Amino acid sequence: MAAIGACYILVNGNEFELHKKLSEFGGRSNHFVVRCEEDSEGEVEILGCEVEGDELIVRMKSVRKGRVFLQVIEHPAGTDGLNMSYLIVYVHASGVITSEDYFGECTGSRLMQVLIAIYLAALLVAMIIKFRNSVRENMYRYRNILYAGLIIFLVFALLSQVRGAISGGGLIAALRQAMNTMASLVLFTFPIVILTTISVFVSNIRLMMKEGFGWRNMLASILAIVLGFGSLLPFFLNSFFQQTTLIDVHRWTGIGRFVETFSENVVYSLVAYLECILFGTIFLGVRAAKHVPAFDKDYILIHGCRLRSDGTLTKLLQARADRAVEFAKMQKEKTGRDITFIPSGGKGDDEIVSEAEAIRRYLTENGVPEEQILLEDRSFNTEQNLRNSLELISENAPADGADAASPKVAFSTTNYHVLRAGLLATEQGFRLEGIGAKTRSYFWINAFVREFIATIVKEKKRHAIVVGGLVLLNLLLVVLEYISNVVLS
């Protein structure tokens, strides 16, 4: 598509219609004369000059390469005087004429932006299809989070590009539009961030009243503050650059204003990327928590967590066990198929019994036969829960039959933890389906943020590469604008 637009520009770009609002010249006349300054480096032939509505339209054709100063002479109505102003166009070696910037508006530049919008639309559709197919194949993949985040970004990029195509402009306008996409996303979501920050603070206050004060119980508030401050930081940077004497941002050809633009856009890009990944994680997290596995399971793993001081289950852990029992009953009613429970979790230093043993006792008290329980009491985190439980399944699987080759396993955990547990299972090469037990909203929000941060840390190399790419992209866009506005102009 870019090649089609470039060919169109090269073939038709030697003729150009320059449109200017009459208000730029005072707007008091319909009588204009436009001519080239004799000392211009380049030259164009003026084919016509006319007023249509509130616009002055100057038609021209390229003659000689170089910068051309167009002298616009206005005869104000009711006076004998003249108003004189100047316009700048550039004639490239190819004969293409651009306005104001070296890479400015030209014949076919709007077509290029339309083609870019079409390309972004096609890319968005392809990404949605790719995301749906990937989730259908396996919901628990890190790439799904990235796909979801990219879909959100592409929606904003497409809307921004469509707006740019409507308003027109050349390559520089397209570059500015690209740089503004991140800012548009951040500014659009800012009200959501503010409302979320308020609700998160209320939730964290309730959480600390119930669970006690601690930085872990403030993670959601910390993230909300980071997003809120990051959204406002470009405004603070702008105010700093406008007032500081360390660097001059007021000179049009100076490097200062480009440093300011780069700094602000990098902040917008990082905040927008974090928001896209967060929104993608929320979408997949909610979907994973609401997912009900197929009723064909041989085993269901129950993830352990901290016990009460007397060795009984906390409400959080009890909900996980209840959810597993509920799923087993649903499967029995639907298919008549029994399921084996695997309570998982070792004994902490401050616990009188292993988490697995406490879960086993609870299951038997609620009518689960001993022969339907396998105990995994050696693990101390989610990864070990998964690995040790699946090793236990392998050791206790029947020697023959379909179940021996590929036992079908589900896991039960709290709703906020389903996505990350599934991601860890996939990372270890296991194909499991999860079910989520409900928990209180004030606890869920902070816990989910903790899971989100853990997911970011787990994929820190991939995120670092993307962040580095965003910084380099913003640098490239600013350098191109500097070349067009200063070096070549």
Summary of the structure (lengths in Angstrom):
residues: 489
radius of gyration: 31.8
end to end distance: 28.1
largest distance: 106.8
contacts: 1595
relative contact order: 0.10
helix: 59%
strand: 16%
